[in-house]
C-alpha cells in the first residue's frame, strides 16, 4: 500500500471515528485487509524461504499493514488488536494462536 493511500486512509479513519461512522471505519479496515491479502498472494513469500533478504522485503509491507490495522481496530476489538501488535512488533515473528475461531 502506498504512502499516499495510507495517509488518505488515516484521514478518513479519524474523520469517520469522530462522526461515529463505525460501519464505514470497519469497512475501510476490511478493504485494507483485502489489499494486504492480494499483495501477499501476489508476492508469494513462501517461495522466498531460502532468500532471507527477499523474504524480509516481501513481508515488511504486510507486517506494517497488519500493525496499522491493529491500531485502527483497537477501539472495536482491543484484545485482538493487542495480540496482533504483540505478535508482529518483535524482531522475530512466530506463529501464534488464531485470532478468531473457525466456524
N, C-alpha and C positions, 0 to 999 in steps of 0.2 A: 504494500500500500504506500503510495507516495506521500511526501510530507504535506503537500497542499491538501490532499484528501483528509489526512489526519487532522490538520488544523480546522478544516471545514467541519469535520465530524465533531470535534471538541466544541466548536462554537455552537453547533446545533444541539449538542448534548446539554450544554449549560442553558441555552435558551428554552429547550423543552422541559428540563427539570424545573426551571423557575416558573414555567407556565403550567406545571402539573400535567404535562402531556406524556405520561408514563408509557402508554402503549407505543407511542412513536419512538421513545427512547429505546425501549426493548426491541422494537422492530429494527432500528438502526444497528443495535448490537448484533442481532441475528444476521443482518446483511454483512456486517464486518466479519463475523464468523464464517459466513459463506465465502467471502473473498479469501480469507486465510486458508480455508479448506481447498479452494480452487488452486491457489498458489502452491500449497503443499503437494497436491496431487500432480501438478504440472512439473514441479522441480524434482519429484521422485527421490527424496533424500535417502530412502532405503537402498538405492543403487549406489550411493556415495560412501558407504560404510568404510571402505578401505582408504578413503582420502579425507583425513580429518579437517583440513582447511576448507575444502569444498563443502563438506558436510556442515561445518560451522557457518559458512557463508550462506548456505541454503536455508538453514534453520533459524538464523538470527532474526530475520523479519517476522517469522512465525512466533518466536518466543516473545519478542517485543509486542507484537499484536495481541498475544494472549495476556500479557501483563497489562496492556492498555484496557483490554476488555474486562479484566478482573477489577480494575479501578472503577470502571463505569458500571459494573454490575453490583458493586458493593452496597449501594443503597437498597437494592432489591433482594440480594442473596449474600449477606455479609459472610456467612460461614464458608460458602463455596468460593467466594472471591478470595478469602483468606487462604484457602487451600491451594488455589491456583497460584497466588503470589508466592506462597511458601515453596511450592514445587518448582517454579520457574525462575526464582530470584537467585538461586545459588550458582556457584561456578560449575557444578555438575548436576545435570538433570537426570533424575531417576524415575522409573515408572512408579506410579502410586496407585492407590485405590481409585476406582471410578468415582467421578463426582456425582453421577446420577445412576440410580438403579435401572436396569433394563426391565422392560415390561414384556 
